């Protein structure tokens, strides 16, 4: 959503206007930062003219689209058997 909203503006311009590093914006846009800080998202949204309600709605849509198959599988811990 943020990448789409950035449009033709450069990542550098948006990052500097948002008072974050371009590397941070790149990581957020690429999904490498799973849970960016709220003030960071608020600053980017403000720079891009997005409402926080719109950002939250997008997050909820993406969360709902994930299926069980998309979730990571956790290893099963086995307890030692008391029976030999």
Residue pairs with C-beta under 8 A, 6 or more apart in sequence:
1 50
1 54
1 55
1 58
2 25
2 28
2 29
2 44
2 45
2 48
2 50
3 29
5 48
5 49
5 50
6 14
6 29
6 48
11 22
11 25
11 26
11 29
12 22
14 25
14 44
14 47
14 48
15 21
15 22
15 24
15 25
16 22
17 47
18 25
18 40
18 43
18 44
18 46
18 47
19 43
20 40
20 43
20 44
24 33
24 36
24 40
25 44
26 32
27 33
28 36
28 40
28 41
28 44
41 52
41 55
42 52
44 50
45 51
45 52
45 54
45 55
